[in-house]
Amino acid sequence: MRRIVVTGAAGLIGWHAQARLHAANCAASFHGDEKPYDIIALNRSAYNNDAILRNALIGADAVLHFAGVNRAPDDDVETQNPAIAHRLLAACRESGATPHIVYANSTHSTSNTPYGRGKRHAGDVLSNGPGGYTDLVLPHIFGEGARPFYNNVTATLIHQILAEETPDLNPDGRVSLVHAGDAAQAAIDAALIGTSGRVAPEGREIGVPALFEKLTAFHASYLANIVPDVSDPFDLALFNSYRAASYPERWPRPMKLNTDARGTLFEAVKGGGGGQTFLSTTKPGITRGNHFHLHKVERFLVVQGEAVIRVRRVLDEEMWEYRVSGDAPAAVDMPTLHTHSIENIGDTDLLTLFWTHDLFNPATPDTYADKVLA
């Protein structure tokens, strides 16, 4: 088992990195194998505690160093990032640790700004650590769990679209985008392989107005119960980021029922490139699911019986419950990086339609067993 320390664990890339390491542990447990990773997650308060930081580093194979300061007065931004780096190396010396350090640097590190100078200096400090070193240079990061109005134009645009607000766009603005999961995986891979030197994931270049247009199209399509074409991995990641931001308030989504003397018809799902549909029956008192996905778009739709659908953000305690019934069909789409389940709470068999945007591949199932309820 490899001990991997994640600093800045409460941040966007830190959470995505933890979720991916946790997914690997879940997959191993499901198959009865030993978990490959001992994950030590350090948030700001833990990182600033000398004893906790030293103990976390004892026997550490790698440190995914995402801790940093990007919103503060200029003097603090320039000085605190190197100070955080010095603190990490001091704790390594005191604990006798020689981990491979992967540093989440920025494309702005070459700029002559307080932030750029601070990030560049921090990288210089970490490059002299006791073990290997990877300088992971990242552009603009987006993804599930991103905070709007916090150095994240994608999350801000999604928030404004969902709130039906009109953003003030720079017509000439451009960003280079990398999904937080891809950035996290690049960090994990560099740590496991022991990659030395500079690693710079290639971002998707897009104008801010074009980004807004794409997200707006997603929103309009989704409100019409149409899953957009997500065959492009970038579009899939962007759409999943949008979907995650719609939780928890915008679910379940009632189906439009077309009823006449013959009965009732409704459209369960449209678009998404076809995908795959399953129908299942579940006995009273039985729970299905208890897993999460990193990429998959998945819909639960009860067509007969009574159920409760539970959704919990991976590695978090907050849980949402949605009671659904076949008498009033309503879709609940599972956000990525959220573990979910469905329980039959009725007295008769539950009939549920499950839909995913792609065909199930047992070699790469993108399904990680993780109980919603402890």
N, C-alpha and C positions, 0 to 999 in steps of 0.2 A: 504494500500500500504506500502510495506516494503522498507526502504531506505537502499541500499547496496552500499557501497563505494568500488571501485576497485582501489588499488594502483598498480603502474607498469602497467597501462592500455595499454600502447603501446607495451608491451612485448608479447611474444607468449601466455603464459597462460592467461594473462590479457585480450587479445583480444578474446580468446576462451571463457572465462568466460562472458565477455560482450555480445558476440554473443548468448550464451545460455540464458542469462537473457532477452536479446532483443527478442529472439525467443518466450519465454513465453509471453512477452508483445504483440507480434504480434498475437499470437494465441488467446489471450484474446480479443484483439481489433476486430479480425475477427468475433468472436462470439458475439460481442456487450457487452462484460464484461469489468469491470474495470481492468486496467493494474495492475499486482501484484507487480511490482517493480519500484521504483524510483532509477535509476542507475546513480551513480556519478562516472565518470571515471577520474582518476587523472594520468596524465603523469608526467614526471620528473619535468618539470618547474612548474606545478601546485602544486605538492607535496612540492616543495621547497619554495612556497609562503605561508607565515604564515597565512594571511587572508583567502586565498582560502582553505587551509587545514582545518582551524578551522570551516569555514562556511560549508564545505562539511560534517563534522562530526556531526553537530548539528542535533539531532534526528535520527542519524544513528542506524539502528538495527544490522548491521554487517559490518565488514571490511574484504574484501578478500585482504590480504596483500602480493602482489607479487613483490613489489618494492625491489630492492636489487642491489648489485654490485658483478659481477663475473669476470669482465675483467678489471684489474687495477694493478698497482704495489702491491706487497705483503702487504706492510704496509697499503695501502688504503683498500684493500679487507678485511683485518682483522678488521679495525677500522670503516669503513663506514657502514657496515651492522648493527652493534649495534647502531651506531649513528642514522641511519634511524629509527630503532625501538624506541629509546628514543624520537625522534621527534614526532612519532605517538602518544605515550602515553602522551607527554606534550600537544599536541593539543587536545587530549581527555579531559584532566583535564581542560584546558582553555575553552573548549566549553561545558563542563558538560556532555559529551557523555559517554555512557557505552555500547559500541557495543560488540558483540561477534566477536573476532578477529580470523581469520583463517590465519595462517602463512605458506607460502610456504617454508618449510625447505628442506634440502637435505640429501640424504643418506651419503653424505660426511661430515656431521656435526659431526660424531664420529671420524673423522681423525684428526691427529695432524699436520694440515697444516694451513697456514694463512686463506684460505677460510673456512676450516672446523671449526676452532676456531671462526671465525667471525660469521658464521651461528649459531653455538651453543650458543654463547653469545647473539646474537640477540633473539634467542628463549627464553633464560632465562629472558631477559628483558620483552618480550611481555607476558610471562606467569604471570607476576605480574600486568597485566592491570586491568582496572576498571570493566570489564565484563568477559564473558566466554572466553575460549581460546582453540583453536585446533592447535596442532602441526602436520601439514600435511607434512609428510616426503616423498619426491619424488625422484625417480631414474632419469634416462635419459629421457628427454621429446622430443617428435617429433610431427609433425603435420603440417597442412596447415598454411602457413605464416611464417614458420621457416626460419631463416637466415643461409645460408651456411657459413662455416668457422667462426662460432660464437658459439662455445661450442655445436655444434649439428652435430654429425657425420652423422645422417640420411639425413639431409638437404644437407650436403656437398657431400655425395655420389650421391644423386639425381641430384644435380647441375652438378657434373662431368659426370654422365651418359648422361644427356641431352646435355652437351657440347662435348661429345665423347672424354673425357679425361680419362687417365688411372690413377686411384688413387694409392697411395702408402699405402698398407694395412698392418697392423700388423697381422700376421697370428695367433697370440695368443690372439688378442684383443677380448673382450667380453663386451656387454652392456646389461643392463636391461631396456627395453623400455616401456614407458607408453604414450599413445596418449594425447596430450594437452587437447583435449575435455574431456577425462575421468578424467584427473587431475582437470580440471576446475569444472566438475560436482561433484567430490568428495569434493571440497572446498565449492561449493554452498550447497550441502546436509548437510555438517557439520555445516554451518552457519544457515541454516533454522531449523535444528533439535536441534542445540545447543550442538553438540557433544563436550565433554571435553576430553583433553588428546591427545594421539598420534593416528594418523590415517596414515597408510602406504599402499597405493594402490600397489597391486602386479604387478610387471613388467613382460614382456616377455623376458626371457633370450635368447640371441642369439649371436653367434660369429660374429665379424665384416665381415669376408669373406663370411659367410652364408647370412648376411644381404645384402651385395653387390650382391651376386648371385641372391637373391630373387628380388631385385630391377631391376637388369639387365634383368631377365626373364620377369618382368612386361613390361619393355621398349620394348623388342623385340616383345612380343606378341601384345602390343598396336600399334606398328608401322605396324604390319600385320593386323590391324583392328580386332583384337581378344581381347575381354575383358577377363582377366584371372579369374580363380575361386576365388571369394571373399566371399565364405561362412563362412570363419573364420573371426570373427570381427577384429582381429589384421591385417589380410591381407587387409581387406576392408579399415581400417584406413590408412595403409601404402600406399595402391594404391591411395587413395584419396589425400594423401600428395604428392605423385608423380604427380598426374594429376594437382593439383593446381599449382605446380611449372612450369608446361608447359605453363602457361598463362603469357602474352597474345600473345606471338609471334608465337606460333605453331598452331594457329587456324585461320580459318576453315581448315578442312582436306578434300581435294577432294577425291571423291570416284573413284575407278578404274572402268571405263565404258567398258562394253563388247558390242560392237555394230556390227550388221550385217544387212542384208536386212530386217529382221523381226522387228528390233527395237533395243532397248538398255536394258541391264540387268546389275545390280550392286548389290553387297552384302551390305545391310544397316548396319548390326551389327552381330557379331559372338561371341559366348562364353558368359561369365558372369553368367552361371548357368541357362539360360533360360529367366527369367525376364518376362516383360510384354510390349507389343507393342500397341500403340494407333495411329489412324489416325484421323486427324481433319481438318476441313475446317474453314477458317477465312475470314470474309468479308473485303473488302478494308478499310483501315484506322483503323481497330480494332487491339488491342494489347492483347495478351494472356500472361500468366505467372505472372510476378511480385511477385515472391516468391523465397525462398531459401530452401536448405536442409542441414541437419547436416551430413547425412550418404549416401544418395542415389546417385548412379551413373545414370546420365540421359543424353540422347542424343537427340538433335534436328536435323532433317534432312528434309529440304524443297525438295519436289519432284515435285511441280508445283507452279508457281507464283514467286513473288519477295518479299523479306522480309529483315528486319534489326533485328539482334539479339543483345541485349544489356546485358552486364554483369558488375556488380558492386560488389566489395568486401563489405561485410556487415559492416555497421558503418563507411564506408569510402566514399569519394566523387569521387574518380577516377573511370571512367567508360570506358569500351571498347565497340566498335560497330563493328559488322561484317555484311556486306551485302552479302546475299546468294540468289541463284536463282535455280529454278527447271531445268533450262537449263544446269546447271553445278553442279549437286548435290555435296554438301560438308557438312560433319558432323561437328557439334559444340557440344562438351560434356561440360555440366555445372559443374564447379568445386564446391565442397561443400563449404558452408559458403560464397557463392557469390549469391546475388539476381540477377534474370535474367528475360528477357521478349523477346517476338517475336512480331513484328508489320508487318502487311501486308501493304507494300508501293506500291503495284501494283494496276492495274485497274480491276483485276479479282480475283476470289476466290483463296486463298492460301491453298495449300494442304501440310500438314506437318506430318511426321512420328515422333512420340515421343517414346522413348524406355527407360525403367528403368531396373535395374538389379534384382529387387525383385517385388513381387506382391503387389499391393496397398492394404493397410489395413486401413480402415477408423478409426479404434480405435487408430492407431499410424501412421498417414499419413506422418510424417517427412516432412511436407510442411508448410512454414511459410510465410504468406502474407506480402510483403514488397516491395513497389514500387521502381523500378530502378530509374525513373526520379521523382524529387520532384514535 
